[in-house]
Amino acid sequence: MSQASESPDRSWLKPLYTSDSMRSLDAWAIEAKGVPSLELMERAGSQIARIVTTLTPNGPVGVVCGKGNNGGDGLVAARHLREQGFDVRLALLWPPEDLSGDARTNAQRLEDAEVVTVDGLKSALDGCALIVDALLGTGFEAAPRAPVDAAIDAINELGCPVVSVDVPSGVDASTGEVAGACVRARTTVALQGGKVGLRINPGKAHAGRVEVVDIGIPVEEPDAPGAGEVGLIDASALELPARRGTDGNKFKSGSVLVVGGSTGLTGAVCLAGEAAMRAGAGWVRAGVPSSLNEIFEIKLTEVMSLPFADSDGHLAGAAAEQALEATERADAVALGPGLGRTKEAFAVARSLIERIECALVVDADGLNALAAAGIELAAAREQPAILTPHAGELARLLQKDSGEVETKRLESARAAAERSRSVVVLKGDDTIVVDGRSGAVGISSGGSPGLATAGTGDVLTGVIAAMLARGLEPFEAACVGVRAHAGAGRVAAERFGAESVIAGDVVDALPDALRRPT
């Protein structure tokens, strides 16, 4: 497999903006293209008002504004809503003279922009059918301070639907981190482009449905500043793997070797192997403890089993050499499903991480073996490994608390990718893929609650291994695998209901997910 080119085509990665990249884009539009900042604010406010009208609130609309441009957008939205006949209750936490330039101008265009204290905010908004949150924008970081923190709490306590402007107040637009009080929005109107923090938890959980609206910045022009290295994995990523030709055979379609399995954990290997087959690998073998080989011979039809050295139902030390020999006929290896946590099995895993030269995916107890040795063990590999941890496994790899990983998901995934010089796939509804060598980041669109069941991680491992075997580079293979896996979860949920999906259903749904992207 060739190394990635310097400038790979990643048009399938749809740009997401950070606070810095959005600031650069705004400045370029104003300074280089001559678009007045007031005009941008006018367009933003009109789009916010349009989204509010689609929600058909049956009652007054509250608009709560901060002192910056986010508040200015809210002021414009309030004016447009009034012009359309809505009963608008407008609340400013600061007097108009304290607002930023464009926001102050728009406050002056409204005759009754009421200044309220935080103590009076709930009574001012009591009875509203919907609230527009225009307190804090994309430039916000850390925890909200007074009086905004108390205003956020008041909005949440009112319990009515909230439409947030650009990001829910309290969410870091660049990371999705939430350090203090934070609005829980029903809908977030993202101005001109999606924001990273709207796609990564906990920010994603606060954003609700994200509506991206155009405010007239000509982002398609060649000199427009780019969004950066983070993007949402689009369905078009599924077009990356080469399709089988009429002259193909099982070897040209790619070969996967799954190494793992132990007493009580045979299903993990089966799921990974079958997923690799369904995802297009032409030939899949499973290297498993010899005492369990008969189980795999019975359970697996299309996947071949290879009996490796065994120690009481786990891989023994000699299995490392057997696996290395088997890799001579493999394009990709999936290491760790069902491996177990014996000392010898961990030693096998560490040896293989160091010595396997072909493409490698490490999951489950393979990750725990790596954590015991130190994540830097993977950094010496010529070709980056793909590590697929959930938050608990990533916490062990980084020697951190899992709660810290969950609150700082992007930061944690980046740290692990950089230290291991690997591609890290931090699993979740907001699955994050980070390339430790290029810095690129892909984020799953999520929306697959059916995947919240045992064994679906093994399915993902098999799918990614298949994409590697089919010739994709590690970052691309991981992103395609994540997208296909999420799609299969949605297909399976359509068939059985999210609560009834089991991992095997996700394997069976892979052909549909790959054929008709969702």
N, C-alpha and C positions, 0 to 999 in steps of 0.2 A: 504494500500500500504506500503510495507516495505521500510526502509531507505536504501540508497545506501551502498554497501559494500565498504570496505576500498580501495580495488584495483579492480574496475570494469574493465571488458574487453572493451576497447575502440579502438579496432583495426580498427573500421570504421572511426576513426578520423585520417586522414592522416597527419603525422608530418609536421609542418612548423617551420623553424629555425629563431631564432633571431640572432643578431650579436654575442651575448655572446655564444649561443649554437653552432653556426657555428665555432667560434674561438676555442672552446673546442674540437670540432670534428677534425678540422685541426691539432691541437696540438697533439691529441691522435694518429692520423694517422702517423704523423711524428715521435713522440717520442716513442710511445708504439709499433707501427707496423713497424717502420723503413722505411716508404715510404719517399723518399727524397722530400723536398719541391719543388725543381726544377722540379721533375717528375710530381708532382701535377699541377704545373703551365703549363707544357708542355701539359698535357692532357686537361687542361681547355682551353688553347689556340686553340688546335686542334678541340675541340668540337665547340668553337665559330666560327672558320673558316668553319666548316661543316655546321652550321646553315646558315651562310652568303651565302654559295654556293647554298643552297636550295632556297634562295630568288632570285637567278639568276639576280643580278644587271647588267644592261646593261650600263656599264660605269665604271669609276674609283671608288674605294672603299677608303673612308677616314677612318683613324684610329687615334683617338685622345686619348693620354695616359697621365694619372697622374703619380705621383711619387711612388705610393705604389704598392701592389701586383695586384690590379685591372689593373693598367697600364702595369704591367708585363704580365698579361693574354692577354692584347691587343697587346703587342709586339709579343708574340708567334703567335697569330692569324694572324698578319700582315705577318709574315714570311711564315706561311703555305699557306696563300692566294697567296703570290707571287710565291711560289713553284708550285701552281696550275695554274699559268698564269694570275692572276688578276693584273691589274694596281692599285697598292696600294699607296696612299698618306699618309704617316705616319707623324704625328705631335706630338712632345713632348713639353710640356709647361715648362719643366725644362731640363737642360743638363744631360746627362747620369750619370755623377759622383754624381748628387744629388738624384738619384733614390735609392729605398731600394735595399737590397742585390740581391735577385733573379731577380727583375726587371732590375737592372743595368747589371747583367750578360746577360740577353736577349737583352738588348739594344746593348751590345757589339757584339752580333751575327749578328746584322744588320749594314751594312756599311753606310747606308744613313738615319739613324734615325734623321730626321730634327727637330731642335729646333726652334720653332716659337713663336713670341710674340702673345698675344691675338689680337692685332691690325691687325696682318697679317694672323690670322687663317681663316677668311672668304675667303680671296683671295687664300690661300693655298688649301682650300677645294672646291672652286668654280667649279661647273661642276660635282661634285661627284654624283654617282647614289645612294649611300648608305653610311652612316657614322656609324662606330663602336664607341660607347661611352665607353671608358675605363678610365674615370677620377676618380670616387669615388666608393668605394666598400661597403661591408656590415658593415665595422667599422665606417662609417660616421654617425655623428649626427649634429643637429642644422642646421645653414645656411651656404652654401658654401662661402668661403672667396676668395679674389683675389689671383691668376688670374682665379681660376676655375669658379667663378660666371659669369665673362664676357665670358669665353669660352662656358659655357652652353647657355648663351643668343645667342652667335654667331651660335652655332649648331642649335638651334631652329629657328633662323631667316633664315637659309639656306633652310629650308622647305623640305629637302629630307628625305626618310625613315631612321630611326635610329635603330640600334641594340645595346642595352645596355648590359654590362657585369655584371651579378649578380643582380644589381638593377640599375634603371635609376639614374644617378648622381643627387643628391639633395633629394632623397627619403631616409627616415630613415627605414632601413631594419627591425627593430624590431617593428615599430608601424604604418608605412605608412604615417607618418606625413611629411609635406613639409613646411620648414620654410623659404625658400628663392628661389633662382633660381633653376630650376629643368628641366632636359631633358624630352622631350615628346617622348617616344620610340614607334616604331611600334611593336618591338619584344624585349623581355628581355630573355636572356639566364641565367637561374638560375643554378649555379654550385652545383652539388651533391644533392641539395634539394631545395624545394620551400622556400621562405622567407615570414615571416608574412607581411611585408610591401608591398609586391606585391599583396596582396589579400584584403587590407583595403584601402579605399579612404582617402585622395586624391592620395596616392601612386599607388593604383590600376589603376586609370585613366591615370597615366603617364607610366605605365608598358606595355600597349598593350598586345599582345599575349605572354604568358609565356611558355617558353620551358625549362623544367627541364632536365639537362644532367648529366650523370654519369662521374665522373672524377677518379673513381677507389678507392674511400675510402670504405673499407669493413664495411658498416653501419649495415649489417645483423649479424655481430659477437656480441655475448652476452655482451661483455664488452665495446662495442662502446657507447660513450656518447649519450644520447637521445636528441631529439629536444626540449623537454620541455612540457609545458602544453597546447600549442596552436596547433590546427590542422584544416585541411580542412574537411568539412563534406562530406564523401564519399557516393556514392549510396548504398553501402552495409548497411548503417544505416537503410534503409527501411526494412531490414530483421529482425529488432529488435522486432517489435510488434508481439505478439503471433497470430497465425492464428485461425480462427474459426474451431472447430471440429464438428463432426457429432452429438455430444451430446450437442451442444451449444444451447443457447437461448438468447433473447435480454438482459437479465440481466447479463449473463456471458460475453457478448461482451462489457459491460461497459455502464454506464449511465452518461449523461452530462446534466447539468442544465445551461442554458444561462439566465443571469439576466441583463435586460436593457430595451431599447426602450423608446421612447418619441415621442410626436407629431412632425412629419417631419423626424423622424429618425427610422422608423419601419424597413426599409430595412436592417439595420446593424444586427439586431437580426436574421432576416430571413437568411441572408448570413452565419452568424456564426453557426446557428443551422443546416442548410442544409449541410454546410461543415463538421460538426461533424459527420453527418450521412454518408456522402460519404467517410469519412476517417475511417469508421469502427465502430463507436459507435453503440451499439444495441438499445439504447433508449435515445431520446433527448427531453427535455422539455424546454419551454421558459417562464420565469417569467416576465410578462410585466404589464404596467399600465392597470387597469381594463377597463378604458374608451376606450382603443384601442384594447381590446381583440378580438372584432369581426373582425378587420382588419387581425389579425394574424390567426384567424380561417379560413379566406378565403385564405390568402396567403400561409399558410403552410398545407401540407398534412401529411407528415411523422412525423413532429415535433408537439408535443402536447403543447398547450398554458395553462398557469396558470395565471389567473387574480389576480394581487396583488393590494394592497392599492394604490389609485390614487389621485394625486393633480394636476388638470388642465393638464392632459395628461403626467404627469411625476410620477415616483414612489414617494409615500409618506412615512413618517416615519414608519408606521406600516408594510410596505413591508419587512423591515429587518427581523422581526420575522417570517413572512410567508416564506421568502426565506430560513431562517435557518431550518425551519421545512421541507421544500422541500429537503434540502441537506441530510436528513436522508436516502433518497433513491437515492443519487447521488454519483458517484465515482469521478467526477470532476465538477468544476463550472467555467464558463466563465463569468466574471463580467465586465460590462462597455459598450458593443456595443450599441450605440444609447441612452445611459443613459441620456444625457442632463446635463445642468449645474445649475440646481436649488439647492437652499440650502438644501432642504429635500433630493433630490436625492443624493447629495454629502454625506449627513449624513448616508444614507442607505449604500452607498458604503464603507465608512470608518468603519461602524459597521461590515459589512460582512468581510472585509479584516482582521479585528481583530479576529472575532469569528468563521468563517468557519474553520472546522477541516479537511475537505477533500482537495484533490488537487485543486489548484486555479490558474486560468489565469486572469490577470487584463489588460484591454486594454482601449483605447479611453478615455471617460470621467471618467472611473474608475481610470485611471492614473492621471487625473486632480484633482480628489477628493483626491487622495493620496498626490499629490504635495501640495495641500492646507493644508493638515494635517501635512506634513513632511514625507519624504521617510522612516524614521526610524520606522514608524508605522508598516511596514511589517516585521521588523526584529524580532519581538517577536513571530512570528508564529513558531510552532514546525516543520512543514513541509514547506520548502521554497515555496513562491509564484513564479509564472512566470509573469514577467512584460514585456510587448511588445510595447515599445515606438518607435516612429520615433524621429528624432533629435529634433524637437520642443518640443515634450512631455518630452523627456529626459532633455532638457534644463530647463523646468519648475520643474522637479523633483529635479534637482541639483541646481536650482536657478542660472543658468548661461545663457549666451547669446547663442542662437542656432548656431551662427557662430563658437563659440569656440568648441561646441560639434562636428560640422562637421569637423573641422580641427584636432581634437584630439579624434577621435571616439573610439579607443580602451581604451584610458585612461578614457574617460567619462563613457563608459559602465562598466568598472571595478570599478570605483568609486561608481556608483549607485548600482551595485551588492553587493559590500562590505558593504555599508551603510545600505542597506535594507536586507542583508543576503538572497537575492533572486536570482533567475535566471533571468538575464536581456537579452532580445532579442532586440538589437538595429537594427531597420529595415533599409533596403536599398538594393542596388544590392550586396553589400558586407555584408549582414546581419551578425551581430556578436552576439553570444550566450555566456554569461559569467555566470559561477556558482560562486555566491558570497561566498559559503562555502568551496568548494574544490579548487577554482582558475582555473578550467578547462575552456578553451575557444574553441568554435567551430565557424568556419567561412564558410559562404555559398560560393559556387563556382559562384553564380550569373548567369548572362547571361539570364535574364528574363525581357526584357523591357516591355513585355505585362502586368506586374504587376503594372506598373506606372499608375494606374487608381483608381478611388474612389471605396471603398468597399473591395479591396483585403486584406487589413489589418484585416477586420472582418473575412474573409475566413481563414487567418492564425490562428487567435484566435480559431476558431472552430476546425481546424485540430489539433492544439496542445492540446486542451481540449480532443479531441477524443483519442489521444495517451496517455494522462494521464489516461483516463477512461479504456483504454486497458491494463493498468498495468505498463507503463514505469515510471521510476523515472523522476523527473522534468527536469534535464539537458538533459537526453536522449530524453524525449518527445519533448522538445523544438527543439533540433537538428533535430530529425526525421521530425517534423512538418515543419521546415524551408526547409529541403531538398525536401519533398513532394510538398510543396507549390511552390517552384521555378520550380520543374519539371512540375507541372500543368500549370504554367505560360508559359513555353516553348511549351507544347502541345497545349494550347489554341492559342498561337501565330502562330503555324504551321497551325492551322485550319482557323483562321480568319485574320491573319496579326497582328503584334504587336499593330498597331494604332487602331485596331477595337475591341480589347479584352475588354470585360466588366467583372465585378467580377463574375457574374453568369457563364460565360464561364469557369472560373478557377475552380469553384465548379464542373462543369460537366466534367472537364478534370482530376480531382483527381483520378478516377479509373485507367485511363491509366497511369498516373504518378506513381501510386503505383504498378501497374502491370508490367510496362516496364520502369524501372528507366532510366532517362536521365541525 
